[in-house]
Amino acid sequence: MGWLVVIGAGLYALHRLAIWMENRGWIYYRRSGDPGSLGNAFLQVQAIVEPDKHAMVEARQAEAVEEDDSGDPPEPGPTPGPAPPPGRSR
């Protein structure tokens, strides 16, 4: 009976740790990430087993680079506030 409590507490601790890491943006745990990311991961594994799939992996990666370098202006971010007067800190 004691082992079940220890195992349950350990699983709950791992669950809370995963939620914390997801909130910091380190992993995707309960919320889904990029819909194509799982497919790309399986394609990478399949490229190891079937070398002809390697060309498809390279083509997808090249598409991603082209999308990143499309030349679109960056999204506007928050505007910084006024600078503090000299001699004073925020």
C-alpha positions in Angstrom: 0.0 0.0 0.0 2.8 2.4 0.8 4.4 1.8 -2.6 1.2 2.9 -4.3 1.2 6.2 -2.4 4.9 6.8 -3.3 4.3 6.0 -7.0 1.2 8.2 -7.1 3.0 11.1 -5.5 5.9 10.7 -7.9 3.6 10.7 -10.9 1.8 13.7 -9.6 5.2 15.5 -9.1 6.2 14.7 -12.7 2.9 15.9 -13.9 3.3 19.3 -12.1 6.9 19.5 -13.3 5.7 19.0 -16.9 3.0 21.7 -16.6 5.6 24.1 -15.2 8.0 23.4 -18.0 5.1 23.9 -20.6 4.2 27.2 -19.1 7.8 28.4 -19.5 7.7 27.3 -23.1 10.3 24.5 -22.8 8.0 21.6 -23.9 4.6 20.8 -25.2 2.8 18.6 -22.7 -1.0 19.0 -22.7 -1.4 21.7 -25.3 -0.5 20.8 -28.8 2.4 22.4 -30.5 2.9 22.8 -34.3 0.5 20.4 -36.0 3.2 19.2 -38.4 5.9 18.7 -35.8 4.8 15.2 -34.9 4.7 14.2 -38.6 8.1 15.7 -39.2 9.5 13.8 -36.2 8.2 10.5 -37.7 9.5 11.5 -41.1 13.0 11.9 -39.5 12.8 8.5 -38.0 11.6 7.0 -41.3 14.5 8.7 -43.1 16.9 6.6 -41.0 15.2 3.4 -42.0 14.4 4.4 -45.6 17.1 6.5 -47.1 14.9 7.7 -50.0 12.8 9.7 -47.5 15.9 11.8 -46.7 15.2 13.9 -49.7 11.7 14.7 -48.5 13.1 15.7 -45.0 15.5 18.1 -46.7 12.8 19.6 -48.9 10.6 20.3 -45.8 13.5 21.9 -44.0 14.3 24.1 -47.0 10.6 25.2 -47.1 10.8 26.2 -43.5 14.0 28.2 -44.1 12.4 29.9 -47.1 9.3 30.9 -45.0 11.6 32.3 -42.3 13.5 34.4 -44.9 10.4 35.6 -46.7 11.3 39.3 -46.1 8.1 40.2 -44.3 8.6 42.9 -41.7 8.6 41.7 -38.1 5.4 41.9 -36.1 5.2 45.1 -34.1 6.0 44.7 -30.5 5.3 46.8 -27.4 6.7 50.3 -27.5 9.2 51.1 -24.8 8.2 53.7 -22.2 10.0 57.0 -21.7 13.5 57.0 -20.3 14.0 57.9 -16.7 15.6 61.3 -15.9 19.4 61.2 -15.5 20.5 60.2 -12.0 17.3 58.2 -11.2 16.7 54.5 -11.5 13.4 52.8 -12.3 
